[in-house]
Amino acid sequence: MSVGIVDVGAYSPAQIQTAEEIAVLSGIPLGVVRDRFGLTGMHIAAPDEHALHLAAKAAAPLLERHGGKQEIVFPSDLSTAKLK
């Protein structure tokens, strides 16, 4: 069995937290958030969006593109002995 990356996917939640909100919530001055961290905002998951939902939304286009033809290999299934 060969193991490799054939495609990648990503998903960004619709909700955006602004730099101003980040500054207020973190207690970090807005200038630091914007100028030093380079943040103008960031996508955040909705209260009812679990990491599993985000992962599924990122994976859906990959499964569509590849028609589920790729063998799914979980990291826990891999060992040095199996890769030799």
KOLVOTOR-762840 format. One line per 2 residues: number of its first residue (from 1); their letters; for each residue x, y, z of N, C-alpha, C, O. Coordinates in steps of 0.1 Angstrom, whole numbers. Each point is the difference from the previous one (the first is absolute). Layout:
N
NUM) a) X/Y/Z/X/Y/Z/X/Y/Z/X/Y/Z ~ ...
***
This chain:
84
1) ms) 9/-12/0/-9/12/0/9/12/0/10/1/8 ~ -13/9/-17/7/12/1/-8/11/7/-12/0/-1
3) vg) 19/8/8/-7/10/8/5/14/-4/12/2/-2 ~ -22/7/-1/4/13/-4/-12/10/1/-11/-5/1
5) iv) 14/17/-3/-11/10/0/-4/3/-15/9/3/-8 ~ -21/-5/5/-5/1/-14/-8/13/-2/-2/5/-11
7) dv) -3/1/22/-8/12/-1/-1/6/14/2/-7/10 ~ -6/20/-9/-2/6/13/-13/8/-1/-4/4/-11
9) ga) -2/-2/22/-12/8/1/0/9/12/8/-2/9 ~ -16/12/-9/-2/10/11/-14/5/0/-7/0/-10
11) ys) 3/4/22/-13/6/1/1/11/11/6/-2/10 ~ -11/14/-13/0/11/9/-14/3/4/-9/2/-8
13) pa) 6/-2/21/-14/3/5/-4/14/-5/8/9/-2 ~ -21/-7/1/-5/13/-5/2/11/9/2/12/-4
15) qi) -3/-14/17/1/10/10/14/6/1/9/-8/1 ~ -8/21/0/13/7/1/1/8/12/-10/8/3
17) qt) 20/-9/5/3/8/11/10/11/-4/11/-3/-6 ~ -15/15/8/9/11/-5/12/2/9/0/-5/11
19) ae) 10/13/-16/11/3/8/-3/7/13/6/-2/10 ~ -16/11/-11/-5/7/11/-6/-9/11/3/1/12
21) ei) -11/-11/-16/-5/-10/9/11/-8/6/0/-3/12 ~ 10/-1/-20/11/-8/6/7/8/10/4/-5/11
23) av) -1/18/-13/7/9/9/-8/1/13/6/-2/11 ~ -19/4/-12/-8/2/13/0/-14/8/2/1/12
25) ls) -5/-12/-19/-1/-13/7/14/-4/5/0/-7/11 ~ 11/10/-17/13/-5/4/7/10/10/9/-4/7
27) gi) -13/17/-7/7/10/8/12/5/-7/8/6/6 ~ -6/-10/-18/12/4/-8/-3/13/-8/-11/0/-6
29) pl) 19/10/7/-3/13/-7/-3/-3/-15/7/-8/-6 ~ -16/15/0/-4/-2/-14/12/2/-9/1/-8/-10
31) gv) 7/18/13/12/2/-9/9/-13/0/6/-3/-11 ~ -5/-4/22/8/-12/0/-6/-11/-8/6/-7/-8
33) vr) -19/6/10/-8/-10/-8/1/2/-15/3/-10/-7 ~ -4/22/3/0/3/-14/14/1/-6/3/-7/-10
35) dr) 6/15/17/13/2/-6/11/-10/3/7/-4/-9 ~ -7/-2/21/10/-10/3/-5/-14/-3/8/-8/-5
37) fg) -21/5/8/-5/-13/-4/-5/-1/-14/-1/-11/-5 ~ -1/23/-1/-5/0/-14/-14/-5/-2/-4/-5/-11
39) lt) -4/6/22/-14/-5/-1/-10/12/-3/1/10/7 ~ -9/-12/-17/-11/9/-2/-13/-6/5/-10/6/2
41) gm) 10/-19/0/-11/-8/4/3/-15/-1/11/-3/-6 ~ -19/-5/11/2/-15/-2/-14/-7/0/-9/5/6
43) hi) 9/-16/-13/-12/-8/-1/-2/-7/13/10/-6/5 ~ -22/5/0/-2/-8/12/-12/-8/-2/-10/4/-6
45) aa) 10/-16/13/-11/-9/-2/-12/5/8/1/7/11 ~ -13/-9/-16/-12/3/7/-2/-8/12/7/-11/1
47) pd) -14/15/9/-2/-8/13/-4/-14/-3/4/-9/8 ~ -12/6/-18/-4/-13/-3/8/-8/-10/-3/-11/-4
49) eh) 14/17/0/10/-6/-10/11/-7/8/8/7/6 ~ -8/-20/-7/11/-8/7/11/-2/-10/-2/1/-12
51) al) 14/-4/17/12/-2/-9/-3/-11/-10/5/0/-11 ~ -14/-10/15/-3/-11/-9/-8/6/-12/2/-5/-11
53) hl) -11/15/13/-7/6/-11/9/7/-9/-1/-1/-12 ~ 11/8/17/9/8/-8/8/-10/-8/3/2/-12
55) aa) 2/-13/18/8/-10/-7/-9/-6/-12/6/-3/-11 ~ -18/0/14/-9/-6/-10/-2/9/-12/0/-4/-11
57) ka) -2/17/14/-1/10/-10/12/1/-9/-1/3/-12 ~ 13/-4/18/12/1/-7/2/-13/-8/6/1/-11
59) aa) -10/-12/16/2/-13/-7/-10/-2/-12/4/-8/-9 ~ -16/13/10/-10/-3/-10/4/3/-14/-2/-9/-9
61) pl) 9/20/5/4/2/-13/11/-10/-5/1/-4/-11 ~ 7/0/21/11/-10/-4/-7/-13/-3/4/-7/-10
63) le) -14/3/17/-6/-13/-2/-8/1/-14/0/-10/-7 ~ -5/21/4/-7/2/-13/10/-1/-11/-3/-6/-10
65) rh) 14/13/11/10/0/-10/6/-13/-3/3/-4/-11 ~ -1/-4/22/6/-13/-2/-9/-12/1/4/-11/-1
67) gg) -17/14/2/-10/-10/-1/2/-11/11/-5/-12/-2 ~ 11/15/13/2/-10/10/9/-11/-4/0/-11/6
69) kq) 8/13/-17/8/-11/-5/13/-2/8/6/-11/-1 ~ -2/21/8/13/-2/8/-3/-8/12/-11/1/6
71) ei) 20/-10/-2/-1/-7/12/3/9/12/9/8/0 ~ -18/-8/9/2/8/12/9/-7/10/-3/-11/4
73) vf) 13/18/0/10/-6/9/0/10/12/3/11/-1 ~ -6/-17/13/1/8/12/14/-1/6/6/-10/-1
75) ps) -1/21/7/13/0/5/2/-11/10/11/-6/1 ~ -21/2/6/1/-11/10/3/-13/-7/4/-10/6
77) dl) -8/9/-19/2/-13/-7/15/-1/-5/4/-11/-4 ~ 3/22/4/14/-1/-5/10/-3/11/-1/4/11
79) st) 11/-12/-15/11/-3/9/12/-1/-9/-1/-2/-12 ~ 13/3/18/12/-1/-7/1/-13/-7/5/-2/-11
81) ak) -10/-9/18/1/-13/-6/-9/-1/-13/4/-7/-9 ~ -15/13/9/-9/-1/-11/5/8/-12/-3/-4/-12
83) lk) 11/14/14/5/9/-11/12/-6/-6/4/5/-11 ~ 2/-15/16/13/-5/-6/-3/-9/-12/9/-5/-6
***
